[in-house]
Every structure is written in C-alpha cells, then in structure tokens.
Amino acid sequence: MTHYSDLEFLKLSRGQKIGYKTASFFRSIPIGIANFFKKIGLGIGKGCKAVGREIADIGRTFRDGDIHTKMSFFIMGWGNLARGQILRGLMFLLFEIVFIGYMVLTGGYWLSMLPTLGTKGPVKELDPILDVFVTKYYDNSFKILLYGVLTLFFIAAFIYTWRVNIKQNKLAEQILKSGKKLKSGREDLRSMVDDKFHKTLLALPMTGIIVFTVLPIVFMILVAFTNYDGTHDGYYSNLFTWVGLDNFNTLLGWSSGNKAYSAAFGEILTWTLIWAFFATFTNYFLGMMVAMLINKKGIRLKKVWRTVLVLTIAVPQFISLLYVSKMFAKNGLINQGLMSLGWITQALPFWEDATWARITVILINIWIGIPYLMLITTGILMNIPQDLYESARIDGANAWQQYSKITLPYMLFVTGPYLLTSFTGNMNNFNVIYLLTGGAPTNPAASTAAGSVGYTDLLITWLFKITTGAESKYYMASVVGIMVFVVVALISLVVYSAMPSIKNEEDFQ
C-alpha cells in the first residue's frame, strides 16, 4: 500500500482519504498483533533475566553474609531478631510457621492430589448396621482443584516473602557495617503510616484482588483443561480429570470428528462482532446527534426533552425489555396494531426470522443506548470552544464541515476509550439479548452443540446456556470464556493503539 506524507494526504479527495485511512487501519491489525506477541516475547526474556539476577544475588548474599544472614535462609526473621529488629523478625518467623503448618496439615495433601484431581469417587458400600447399601463419598475434585491452586498461590507468596526476608537481612548487615543504626519496631510502625503509608493502604486491596479476582480467573482457566460437567461434578456423581487440549480441539475444530461446537462458535462469534459493532456505533452517533439537536440554540424545553429520554433508562431493563419483547411477539401489540390499521395482512416475524430478529434487537438497543450517549456527549459538547465554530463560519464552513472537522474529532479524542469499553461491553451484553429473544430463533445448523444455539445468541448467552442445561458443560463454558478474552484482548490492543487520544495526545491540550 502506498504511504502518503502529510502534504500528499491533504491533496487527496475525501473518498481517497477515507479509503486510505480504512486500508491503514486494517493494515495495522496484523502489525499490532505481531507487536503484541513480540512484546510478550520481550517480556518473557526480561523476566528470565530478572530471575537470573535474583538467583545470582541470593547466591552472593549467602556467600558473603554473616552467620545471622545465613541462618535467615533457613529460619526467616533470624537475622532481624538477632540484630534487635524484633517486630520484623517475629512477622517473618510467624509467616514461616504458618506456612509450614499449613503445608504439613493440608497443603501437602491438596498439592499431591492436584495431578490426578482425586483417585476414589463415590461408591456404594454395605452398611452392616442398617443392612443397606449407602453411598460413601471420598475425594472431591472441585476442592482439590480449588485448594490446590490456593496452595500454589500460598507457595508463591512464601517464596516472595522469603526473598524479602533475605533482602532485609542483607540491607541490615550493610547498614550495621557502615556504622549506622537500624530502625526499631516503633520506627517501623511509624513508617507504615508515614513514608510507606501507600503500601499500607494498598496491602488489603491487593490481597482482595489476588484472592477474589486473580485466583478465580486461574481456576476458571484450569477448568478448561478438565471434563468438569453435570455428570462429572467432582464429588456427588463422578470425579473429573485433566483432559489436556481436548476441549480446545472440540471448540476450534482442530481434530476430526464432530464439528458442531466449532461451527456454532464460528457462527456466534461472527454475529457477536457484528452486533457489537452496530450496537456501539449506532448508539454513539445517534446519541451525539440527539445531544446536538437538544443543545442547538432556539430549541425550547431542553430539560423536558432530556428528562423524557432519561426515563427510558430509569426503568429497570428487566421490566422494559421483557415488555418490549412481548410487544414484538407474533401476537403482540405491534403486529396487532399494524394489522388493525390494514398495513399488513399477516404478522411480521420479528422473533421468528433470523434477519428480522437481528435487526430488531439492534434497533431496540438504540432506544436503550441513546439516552446514555446523550448525557455523556452533552457535557463534552458544552466544553468545545465556541471560538472554533465562529472561526469556521467566518471561513465559510457549512454545518457538515463544522461537524466533521471540529465536533467529531474532538468527540473521538475525548470518548475514544469509552468507545472501546462500550464495544467490549456490547460483546458481553447479556441483558438485551437474553431478555428480548433468549437467543431465538433456533439455528438448526449449530444447535447440535450444547445449549440450543440461536441466531441472536452472543458468546455470553451461549456460555450461559452451556452451563445451565441438563449437561452443564462447565469445561466448555470455560473454553468459550477464554476465547472471548482472547478476541476482546486482540481487538482492544489494535484499536487502543490506533486511537487519536493515544497517538495524538497533545492535539487538544
């Protein structure tokens, strides 16, 4: 593709400019993906070098350290206690005691069972007292996986704390050799609410993020490599086991055999991207237009128009969308009204035909989304300097030129990140699709896969169906969740790097 300089680009016609920008965007997609994997490779390389430096430093510390530093390699906090830092030493020692106790009592068991996820499931055994067969439960695959992952996190936390302990002893030894005095326990406590207060504040939130966000994500990813479903619940019926990449082979069609899942995934992914595109940009531009019309000089009752629009989002979607779904049904209010007026002779297939259903949900989503964008863009439009418009009018610019050269670039600069998050949110917009159509109409070509796939199903609604059906294929839902993340991450990476607010950050300063 020909690359134009700034001067050559200005000489192009409007159509040529649009074509050049479009081609540049699509050309940047493979480059962005390649750069993404390149950065991953560089990050892995830097990480390996950092680990190597840490190992070398640990070796030097043990070689050159005194007896207290060497003892701290085996008994955490020894050096701090020996040098008078009682509080630090006790905290390190207590952590090591808790870790060893946990590993001896339960952690070692969970870790040893993690490779198999259990060896003995529920069995029926004869109760000699009652003289009947009763079910006895033994291993629990779900607990083994959960507590096994938790144990791995605890081990990682111990290794990190052990390394901090070594660094603290090395530093304390150097401070004493230089003739300076070490901080006392009281000074450490004062430091926690003074110069290191930011660490004190962040400690609890970071722990919460790791326990309630990172740990569940890791658990969900690992489920994708098992056969965890309704018939293999891990305890009450059968244990579940590791299956490697079999689930990914099934979803992506890498292996020969049943292609139902791969066909369903391709169909739903395509519609999800189409839906997300139209749901995002129709709301964006129409919401902006409504805000511009209401803000236009001469428009009366501006507060009334804004209030009317806001009422559509004041009512909970659970109520409004279910009601609208019934309105567009075959025997609903819309069809009955059109037939009574004589405009149609038979009911329109709003939810029965695939094309009609897809167009209808996009149009209804506009009704839902415009008020949000109207409120967002109203504030932004008020902040655009009016001098720009006055100068443009003096130079002879018409309304479209003012919009395309002043309003739109300013809006895209400010709301670029919002557009990206809105696109991501629409890819996972469960409410609109599930409450309006439930995924209907059914797609016969893809419905052999679990969940009764419909033409309006998004990946998120399909994932819901997979997990709530009779088979409850949690492993496949986990694989779908991972693929959703991959798609969203790649789109976000490419689009984010191409945003005006990122590339030309100084333009509107």
C-alpha positions in Angstrom: 0.0 0.0 0.0 1.3 3.5 -0.9 2.3 5.6 2.1 1.5 9.3 1.8 3.2 12.1 3.5 1.0 14.7 5.4 1.1 17.1 2.4 0.3 14.3 -0.1 -2.6 13.1 2.1 -4.1 16.7 2.2 -4.2 16.7 -1.6 -6.3 13.5 -1.8 -10.1 13.7 -2.3 -12.5 12.9 0.5 -13.1 9.4 -0.8 -9.4 8.7 -1.2 -8.8 9.9 2.3 -11.4 7.6 3.7 -10.1 4.7 1.7 -6.5 5.4 2.8 -7.5 5.5 6.5 -9.5 2.4 6.2 -6.7 0.5 4.5 -4.2 1.8 7.1 -6.4 0.6 9.9 -6.8 -3.0 8.5 -3.1 -3.0 7.6 -2.3 -2.1 11.3 -4.2 -5.1 12.6 -1.6 -7.8 11.8 1.2 -5.4 12.7 -0.5 -4.8 16.1 -0.9 -8.5 16.7 2.7 -9.2 15.7 3.9 -6.4 18.0 1.7 -7.8 20.8 3.4 -11.2 20.6 6.8 -9.5 20.2 6.2 -7.6 23.4 5.2 -10.9 25.1 8.5 -12.5 24.0 10.5 -9.5 25.2 8.6 -9.6 28.5 9.4 -13.2 28.9 13.1 -12.6 28.1 13.3 -9.7 30.6 11.5 -11.9 33.2 14.0 -14.7 32.8 16.9 -12.2 33.1 15.4 -10.7 36.2 15.0 -14.2 37.8 18.7 -14.9 36.9 19.8 -11.7 38.6 17.8 -12.6 41.7 19.3 -16.1 41.9 22.8 -14.7 41.5 22.1 -12.1 44.2 20.8 -14.8 46.6 24.0 -16.8 46.0 26.2 -13.8 46.7 24.2 -12.9 49.8 24.7 -16.4 51.2 28.4 -16.5 50.3 29.3 -13.0 51.7 26.7 -12.7 54.5 27.5 -13.2 58.2 26.1 -16.1 60.3 22.8 -14.3 61.1 22.2 -13.6 57.3 23.0 -17.3 56.5 20.6 -18.5 59.3 17.9 -16.3 57.8 17.9 -18.5 54.7 16.5 -21.4 56.8 14.8 -19.6 59.7 13.0 -16.5 58.4 13.5 -13.5 60.7 16.5 -14.9 62.5 18.8 -12.0 61.4 16.2 -9.4 62.3 15.7 -10.9 65.8 19.5 -11.2 66.3 20.0 -7.5 65.3 17.3 -6.2 67.5 14.5 -5.7 64.9 12.0 -7.8 67.0 8.8 -6.8 65.1 10.2 -7.6 61.7 11.8 -10.8 62.9 8.6 -12.0 64.6 6.5 -11.3 61.5 8.8 -13.2 59.2 9.0 -16.1 61.7 5.3 -16.2 62.2 4.7 -16.4 58.4 7.1 -19.3 58.1 5.5 -21.2 61.0 2.0 -20.7 59.4 3.3 -21.8 56.0 5.0 -24.9 57.3 1.9 -25.8 59.5 -0.4 -25.4 56.5 1.7 -27.4 54.2 2.1 -30.3 56.7 -1.6 -30.4 57.8 -3.5 -29.8 54.5 -1.4 -28.0 51.8 0.7 -31.0 51.0 -2.3 -33.2 50.5 -4.0 -30.8 48.1 -0.8 -30.4 46.2 -0.2 -34.1 45.9 -3.8 -34.7 44.7 -3.6 -31.9 42.1 -2.1 -34.0 39.2 -5.0 -36.6 39.4 -7.8 -34.4 40.9 -8.8 -37.4 43.0 -8.5 -41.2 42.8 -11.5 -42.5 44.6 -15.0 -41.2 43.8 -18.4 -42.0 45.4 -19.0 -45.7 45.9 -21.9 -47.8 47.3 -21.0 -49.8 50.4 -23.0 -52.1 52.6 -23.9 -50.6 55.9 -23.6 -53.6 58.3 -25.9 -52.0 60.9 -28.7 -51.0 58.6 -28.0 -53.8 56.1 -28.5 -51.5 53.1 -26.2 -50.1 50.6 -25.3 -46.4 51.2 -23.2 -44.0 49.1 -19.9 -43.0 50.7 -18.1 -40.0 49.3 -14.3 -39.8 49.3 -12.2 -37.4 47.1 -13.7 -34.1 45.9 -12.2 -33.0 42.6 -13.6 -29.5 42.9 -12.0 -28.9 46.3 -8.7 -30.5 45.1 -8.5 -28.1 42.2 -9.6 -25.0 44.2 -7.3 -25.7 47.3 -4.5 -26.9 45.0 -4.5 -23.6 43.2 -4.8 -21.8 46.5 -1.8 -23.7 47.8 0.3 -22.8 44.7 -0.6 -19.1 45.4 0.5 -19.6 49.0 3.8 -21.1 47.9 4.4 -18.2 45.6 3.6 -15.8 48.5 6.0 -17.7 50.7 8.8 -17.5 48.1 8.3 -13.8 47.7 8.3 -13.2 51.5 11.4 -15.4 51.9 13.2 -13.3 49.2 12.1 -10.1 51.1 13.5 -11.6 54.3 16.9 -12.2 52.6 17.0 -8.7 51.2 16.1 -7.2 54.6 18.9 -9.1 56.3 21.4 -8.2 53.6 20.4 -4.5 53.9 20.5 -4.6 57.7 24.0 -6.2 57.6 25.2 -3.4 55.3 23.7 -0.7 57.5 25.4 -2.0 60.6 28.8 -2.3 58.8 28.5 1.3 57.8 28.1 2.3 61.4 24.5 3.4 61.2 21.6 2.4 63.4 18.8 0.1 62.4 15.1 1.1 62.6 13.4 0.0 65.8 9.9 -1.6 65.9 8.4 1.7 66.9 10.0 3.4 63.9 8.8 0.6 61.6 5.2 1.2 62.8 5.6 5.0 62.4 6.9 4.4 58.8 3.8 2.4 58.0 1.6 5.4 58.5 4.1 7.9 57.1 6.5 7.5 54.2 5.2 3.9 53.5 1.6 4.7 54.0 0.8 4.0 50.4 2.0 0.4 50.8 -0.1 0.0 54.0 -3.2 1.3 52.2 -2.7 -1.0 49.1 -1.9 -4.1 51.1 -5.6 -5.1 51.8 -6.9 -4.2 48.3 -4.1 -6.1 46.6 -4.8 -9.2 48.8 -8.5 -8.9 47.9 -7.7 -8.6 44.1 -5.5 -11.7 44.3 -8.0 -13.8 46.3 -11.2 -12.7 44.7 -10.1 -11.9 41.2 -6.9 -13.5 40.1 -7.5 -16.8 41.9 -11.0 -17.3 40.4 -9.6 -16.4 36.9 -6.8 -19.0 37.2 -9.3 -21.6 38.5 -11.6 -20.9 35.5 -8.8 -21.3 33.1 -7.8 -24.6 34.6 -11.4 -25.9 34.4 -11.0 -25.6 30.6 -8.4 -28.4 30.7 -10.8 -30.8 32.6 -14.0 -32.7 31.9 -16.0 -30.9 34.7 -19.7 -31.0 33.8 -23.0 -32.2 35.2 -22.1 -35.9 35.1 -18.6 -35.2 36.4 -19.3 -32.8 39.3 -16.2 -34.0 41.1 -18.0 -35.3 44.2 -21.6 -36.4 44.2 -21.6 -38.4 40.9 -18.1 -38.8 39.4 -14.7 -37.2 39.7 -13.5 -35.0 36.9 -10.0 -35.3 35.5 -7.5 -33.5 33.3 -8.1 -33.9 29.5 -5.4 -31.5 28.2 -6.3 -29.7 25.0 -9.3 -31.9 24.1 -11.8 -29.2 24.8 -10.0 -26.6 22.7 -9.8 -29.2 19.9 -13.6 -29.7 20.1 -14.4 -25.9 20.1 -12.0 -24.9 17.4 -12.4 -28.0 15.2 -8.7 -28.9 15.3 -9.4 -32.6 15.5 -11.5 -34.7 13.2 -15.0 -35.8 14.3 -18.0 -33.8 15.5 -17.7 -30.2 14.2 -20.9 -29.0 16.0 -19.0 -26.8 18.5 -16.6 -25.3 16.0 -19.5 -24.4 13.7 -21.5 -22.9 16.5 -18.5 -21.0 17.8 -17.8 -19.5 14.3 -21.4 -18.6 13.7 -21.9 -17.0 17.1 -18.5 -15.2 17.1 -19.4 -13.6 13.7 -22.7 -12.4 14.9 -21.3 -11.2 18.2 -18.8 -9.0 16.4 -21.5 -7.7 14.0 -23.8 -7.0 17.0 -21.1 -5.2 19.0 -20.1 -3.0 16.0 -23.7 -1.8 15.3 -24.7 -1.6 18.9 -21.7 0.6 19.7 -21.6 3.0 16.7 -25.4 3.4 16.1 -25.8 4.5 19.8 -22.7 6.6 19.6 -23.5 8.7 16.5 -27.3 8.8 17.1 -26.8 9.8 20.7 -24.4 12.5 19.7 -26.9 13.8 17.1 -29.7 13.9 19.7 -27.4 15.8 22.1 -26.5 18.3 19.4 -30.2 18.8 18.4 -31.2 19.4 22.0 -28.2 21.8 22.7 -28.9 23.8 19.5 -29.8 27.4 20.0 -33.5 28.1 19.6 -34.7 24.6 20.9 -37.2 25.2 23.7 -37.9 22.9 26.7 -34.4 21.4 26.6 -34.8 20.0 30.2 -38.1 18.3 29.2 -36.5 16.5 26.2 -33.6 15.3 28.3 -36.0 14.1 31.0 -38.1 12.2 28.5 -35.0 10.4 27.2 -33.6 9.6 30.6 -36.9 8.0 31.6 -36.1 5.1 29.2 -33.1 4.2 31.4 -34.8 5.0 34.7 -37.0 1.9 34.3 -35.0 -1.4 35.0 -34.1 -3.3 31.9 -35.6 -6.5 33.3 -39.0 -4.9 33.1 -38.7 -2.7 30.0 -37.0 -5.4 27.8 -39.4 -8.2 28.8 -42.3 -5.8 28.0 -40.9 -4.8 24.6 -40.2 -8.5 23.8 -43.9 -9.2 24.3 -44.8 -6.1 22.2 -42.9 -7.5 19.2 -44.2 -11.1 19.5 -46.3 -12.7 16.8 -49.5 -11.8 18.6 -48.1 -8.8 20.3 -49.1 -5.1 20.3 -47.1 -4.1 17.3 -48.4 -6.8 15.0 -52.0 -6.4 16.2 -51.8 -2.6 15.7 -50.4 -2.8 12.2 -53.0 -5.5 11.2 -55.8 -3.4 12.6 -54.6 -0.4 10.5 -54.6 -2.6 7.4 -50.9 -2.1 6.8 -50.1 -5.8 7.0 -52.1 -8.9 6.4 -50.0 -11.3 8.4 -47.9 -11.0 11.5 -44.3 -9.8 10.9 -41.7 -12.4 12.1 -39.8 -10.1 14.5 -38.6 -13.1 16.6 -39.2 -16.0 14.2 -36.9 -15.0 11.3 -33.1 -14.7 11.8 -32.7 -11.4 9.8 -35.7 -9.8 11.4 -34.7 -10.8 14.9 -31.1 -9.5 14.5 -32.3 -6.1 13.0 -35.0 -5.8 15.7 -32.6 -6.3 18.6 -30.2 -3.7 17.1 -33.0 -1.2 16.8 -34.3 -1.8 20.3 -30.8 -1.4 21.6 -30.7 2.0 20.0 -33.7 3.0 22.1 -31.9 1.8 25.2 -28.5 3.3 24.4 -29.2 6.7 23.0 -30.0 8.3 26.5 -26.7 7.2 27.9 -24.7 8.7 25.0 -26.9 11.8 25.0 -25.9 12.5 28.6 -22.2 11.8 28.0 -21.9 13.9 24.9 -23.9 16.8 26.2 -21.3 17.6 28.7 -18.5 17.2 26.2 -20.2 19.3 23.5 -20.5 22.2 26.1 -16.8 22.2 26.6 -15.9 22.6 22.9 -14.7 26.2 22.5 -17.2 28.2 20.6 -14.4 30.3 19.0 -13.7 27.3 16.8 -17.2 27.3 15.3 -17.2 31.1 14.9 -13.9 31.0 13.0 -15.2 28.1 10.9 -18.3 30.0 10.0 -16.3 33.1 9.1 -14.2 30.9 6.8 -17.4 29.7 5.1 -17.6 26.2 6.6 -21.1 24.7 6.4 -22.7 22.6 9.2 -21.3 19.3 7.9 -17.8 20.7 7.7 -18.0 22.1 11.2 -19.2 18.7 12.5 -16.6 16.6 10.6 -13.6 18.9 11.3 -14.4 20.2 14.8 -17.1 18.3 16.7 -16.3 14.7 15.6 -12.5 14.9 16.0 -13.0 16.4 19.5 -15.6 13.8 20.5 -13.5 10.9 19.2 -10.5 12.3 21.1 -12.3 12.5 24.4 -14.6 9.5 24.1 -12.2 7.1 22.3 -11.5 4.9 25.4 -15.3 4.9 26.1 -16.0 3.6 22.6 -13.6 0.7 23.2 -15.1 -0.2 26.6 -18.6 0.1 25.0 -17.6 -2.3 22.2 -16.3 -4.7 24.8 -19.4 -4.3 26.9 -21.7 -4.9 23.9 -19.8 -8.2 23.1 -20.9 -9.3 26.6 -24.3 -7.6 26.6 -26.3 -10.4 28.2 -29.4 -8.4 29.2 -30.6 -7.2 25.8 -30.3 -10.5 24.0 -31.5 -12.8 26.7 -34.4 -10.7 27.8 -35.6 -9.9 24.3 -35.1 -13.2 22.4 -33.3 -15.7 24.6 -31.2 -16.3 21.6 -34.1 -17.2 19.3 -34.8 -18.2 16.6 -33.1 -21.5 16.9 -30.2 -22.1 14.5 -30.7 -25.7 13.2 -27.2 -25.8 11.7 -25.5 -25.1 15.1 -28.0 -26.5 17.6 -26.4 -29.9 17.8 -24.0 -28.2 20.2 -25.0 -27.9 23.8 -27.3 -25.1 24.7 -29.7 -25.0 21.7 -27.9 -22.2 19.8 -30.0 -19.4 18.3 -29.4 -16.9 15.6 -29.3 -14.0 18.0 -27.1 -15.7 20.7 -24.0 -13.9 21.7 -21.0 -15.8 23.1 -22.0 -14.7 26.6 -25.6 -16.0 26.2 -24.3 -19.3 24.7 -22.0 -19.6 27.6 -24.9 -19.2 29.9 -26.9 -21.9 28.1 -23.9 -24.3 28.2 -23.7 -24.0 31.9 -27.4 -24.1 32.8 -28.5 -27.0 30.5 -29.0 -30.6 31.6 -25.4 -31.5 30.7 -23.9 -28.3 32.4 -20.7 -28.4 30.4 -18.6 -26.1 32.6 -15.4 -27.1 30.9 -16.7 -25.9 27.5 -18.0 -22.7 29.1 -14.5 -22.1 30.4 -13.0 -22.6 27.0 -15.6 -20.1 25.5 -14.7 -17.6 28.2 -11.0 -17.9 27.4 -11.7 -17.4 23.7 -13.9 -14.3 24.5 -11.0 -12.9 26.4 -8.6 -13.6 23.6 -10.8 -11.9 21.0 -11.5 -8.9 23.2 -7.9 -8.5 24.1 -6.7 -8.5 20.5 -9.4 -6.0 19.4 -8.6 -3.8 22.4 -4.9 -3.9 21.6 -5.3 -2.9 18.0 -8.0 -0.3 18.5 -6.4 1.3 21.6 -3.1 1.8 19.8 -4.9 3.5 16.9 -6.9 5.9 19.0 -6.4 9.6 18.4 -6.3 10.2 22.2 -3.3 7.9 22.4 -1.5 8.7 19.1 -2.1 12.5 19.2 -2.3 13.1 22.9 -1.2 16.8 22.7 -3.7 17.8 20.0 -6.5 19.0 22.4 -4.3 20.1 25.3 
